[in-house]
Amino acid sequence: MIFSSVHNSGEKGFNLVEIVIATGIISLSLVSIIAIAGRSIAVSHRALNTYTAALLLEEGSEATRIVRDDSWATISSLTAGDTYYPLFDSATNTWSLSTNPADGQVGAYTRSIVPSNVVRNAGDDIDVSGTLDTGTRFFTETVTWRESNGQVQTKTDSFYLSDIFS
């Protein structure tokens, strides 16, 4: 018995359409996977930058506490509203607050601290008006950096420090 294969032109055209559709689906899938991978890398990079900024904020507030612990006079002499930059001197292993913006650079990040005066009302609560509390200061610390897409990002923290050693 002899078997013969009969192909008509309609089947050949149908096979070609199947191949084109399959190629399109595979190409679209690959492009989608590459786009998702690229976005995942960008999100991971942004998360790393945000985490690094959070660590720098924590370090900056701890540095300010160390300056306070060394001498409240240093903290109380800071001008309210001026910008200061935490500076670590590796020769003496000490922290200080500098007025030089270059001292606020930590790699791609810029860290700054702005002190504010604190006032208390008649009930001795912190308020917007009242008597100046020379034993307490309010600090706003900011870390800024530029993402790879050019956007400037900012992370901010605020805290109070008191003269606990007097």
C-alpha positions in Angstrom: 0.0 0.0 0.0 1.3 3.4 -0.9 0.6 6.4 1.1 0.5 9.7 -0.5 0.5 13.2 1.0 -1.7 15.7 -0.5 -1.2 19.4 0.3 -3.4 22.0 -1.1 -2.3 25.6 -1.2 -4.9 26.6 1.5 -3.0 24.5 4.1 0.4 26.1 3.2 -1.0 29.5 3.7 -2.6 28.6 7.0 0.8 27.2 8.3 2.4 30.5 7.3 -0.2 32.5 9.3 0.3 30.3 12.3 4.1 30.9 12.2 3.7 34.7 11.9 1.2 34.8 14.8 3.4 32.5 17.0 6.5 34.7 16.2 4.5 37.8 17.1 3.4 36.4 20.4 6.9 35.2 21.3 8.3 38.6 20.3 5.7 40.5 22.4 6.4 38.2 25.4 10.1 38.8 25.1 9.7 42.6 24.9 7.4 42.5 27.9 9.8 40.5 30.0 12.7 42.9 29.1 10.5 45.9 30.0 9.6 44.3 33.3 13.2 43.5 34.1 14.3 47.0 33.3 11.6 48.5 35.5 12.5 46.1 38.3 16.1 47.3 38.1 15.0 50.9 38.3 12.7 50.2 41.3 15.5 48.3 43.1 17.9 51.2 42.4 15.4 53.7 43.8 14.8 51.6 46.9 18.5 51.3 47.5 18.9 55.1 47.2 15.9 55.7 49.6 17.4 53.2 52.1 20.8 54.9 51.9 19.2 58.2 52.5 17.4 56.9 55.5 20.7 55.6 56.9 22.3 59.0 56.3 19.4 60.7 58.1 19.9 58.5 61.1 23.6 59.0 61.1 23.1 62.8 60.9 20.7 62.9 63.8 23.1 60.7 65.8 26.0 63.0 64.9 24.0 66.0 66.1 23.3 64.2 69.4 27.0 63.5 69.8 27.8 67.2 69.2 25.2 68.0 71.9 26.8 65.4 74.3 30.2 66.9 73.7 29.0 70.5 74.5 25.5 72.0 74.7 27.2 75.4 74.0 27.9 74.2 70.5 24.3 73.4 69.9 22.9 76.5 71.6 25.3 78.7 69.6 23.9 77.5 66.2 22.0 80.2 64.4 18.3 79.3 64.0 17.4 79.0 60.3 21.0 78.6 59.1 22.0 75.4 57.3 24.7 73.2 58.8 26.4 70.0 57.5 27.5 67.1 59.7 31.2 66.6 59.3 33.2 63.6 60.7 36.9 64.3 61.3 38.6 60.9 61.0 41.9 62.3 62.4 40.2 63.1 65.8 37.2 60.8 65.5 34.8 63.6 66.3 31.7 65.0 64.7 31.0 68.7 64.2 28.5 70.8 62.3 30.0 72.8 59.5 28.7 75.7 57.5 30.6 74.5 54.4 28.1 72.9 51.9 30.9 70.6 50.6 31.0 68.9 54.0 27.4 67.8 53.5 28.4 65.7 50.4 28.4 61.9 51.0 28.9 60.4 47.6 25.8 61.3 45.5 23.9 62.5 48.5 23.8 65.9 50.2 22.9 66.1 53.9 22.0 69.2 55.8 20.6 70.2 59.2 18.7 73.4 60.1 18.2 74.3 63.8 15.2 76.2 65.0 14.4 77.8 68.4 11.9 76.3 70.7 9.4 78.3 72.6 7.1 77.2 75.5 3.7 78.5 76.5 2.6 79.3 80.1 1.9 75.5 80.6 5.5 74.7 79.7 4.4 73.0 76.5 6.1 73.6 73.2 4.1 76.1 71.2 4.4 78.6 68.4 4.6 81.5 70.8 5.8 82.0 74.3 9.0 82.1 76.2 12.3 81.0 74.4 13.5 77.6 75.8 17.3 77.9 75.7 17.7 74.3 76.7 15.9 72.8 73.7 16.4 73.1 70.0 14.4 71.7 67.1 16.3 70.3 64.0 15.2 69.5 60.5 17.5 67.3 58.6 17.3 66.7 54.9 19.1 64.3 52.5 18.8 65.0 48.7 20.1 63.0 45.8 19.5 62.8 42.0 18.0 59.6 40.6 19.3 58.1 37.3 16.3 59.6 35.5 17.4 63.1 36.7 14.7 63.6 39.3 15.9 65.1 42.6 14.7 63.2 45.6 14.5 64.4 49.2 14.1 62.6 52.5 13.5 64.7 55.7 13.5 64.0 59.4 12.9 66.3 62.4 13.8 65.9 66.0 14.2 67.8 69.3 17.4 67.9 71.4 17.5 69.1 74.9 20.4 70.1 77.2 20.2 66.9 79.3 23.5 67.4 81.1 22.8 70.7 82.9 
